[in-house]
Amino acid sequence: MYSLDECARLWEEAGRHGDAAERIARAQRWLPYYAYLAAALPEEPYTLPEEDGSFPSLLIRDGLVRREDALLDIGAGMGGDTLRFASYCRRVTALELSGDSLQVLCRRAKDLRLENIETVQKSWEEYAPSERFDVCYSAMCPAICKVEELRRMESLSTRLCCLVTVTRGSYDKHRKAMMTELGVKPQGGMVTEAIHYYNVLYLMGRQPEVRCHTVHREYPISRERVLAQYPIYFKLFGIEQERSIPFLEDYLDRNAPEGLLHEESHVNFAMLTWTKN
């Protein structure tokens, strides 16, 4: 059986997330990409689905998240999960580095007439709240990337912790193909695969409950959108536009002759929940 130290080492070798300073600098480099995604959203009124089957909805349905809870959403993004929790819980704190993402979250909260959300524009590494929360939650966020960060997340919770991430076999067909052709091998910045969380939590004496589901989507992306979005994305990995744009034009000529790239996205999600000892 592996020890906790051995599992921590395997986790670091798989993710190569680096120290806090490296992670903060890396997160700053992602901000232009998040700004692009926020600006590309239509500004139509936002509504919550009646029943969307999301992980927040499951946590609420099963009584793990309660009406009286104060909840911390780590890496809240544009607020999809934050808003679902805020429609039910007493109070939600949305921690997010991207100001553009938080602007979208606030706009959506206004559409829903939700006034119980506090937004905090900081990185996880620089966040030092003076309070603890009933629930600490983080979904598809690279912040909880080491044993010490997992322990710090736990330290901010009085009852429940929850991590949503991916399992083996997740992919975006064309994005994966483009990164392979470009020789991109990301170092850090990506989410932790569920098995690392589970192994470490188990060896810490926790008993995490794991729920999984798969989302498979196929959808078209216009040539214009690919040429606008992907140069920003590839720059995150050191590929400048002088290289990425000619590459993308050639890739689109080969794979989207009618001007539409038919993407295939397959994501195996896992939600790990555990209560404080």
Buried (B, 14 or more C-beta within 10 A) or exposed (E): EEEBEEBBEBBBEEBBBBEBEBBBEBBEEBBBBBBBBBEEEEEEEBEBEEEEEBBBBBBBEEEBBBEEBBBBBBBBBBBBBBBBBBBBBEBBBBBBBBEBBBBBBBBBBEBBEBEBBEBBEEBBBEBEEEEEBBBBBBBBBBBBBBBEBBEBBBEBBEBBBBBBBBBEEBBBBBBEEBBEEBEBEEEBBBBBBBBBBBBBBBBBEBEBEBBEEEEEEEEEBEBEEBBEBBBBBBBBBEBEEEBBBEBBEEBBEEBBEEEBBEBEBBBBBBBBBBEEE
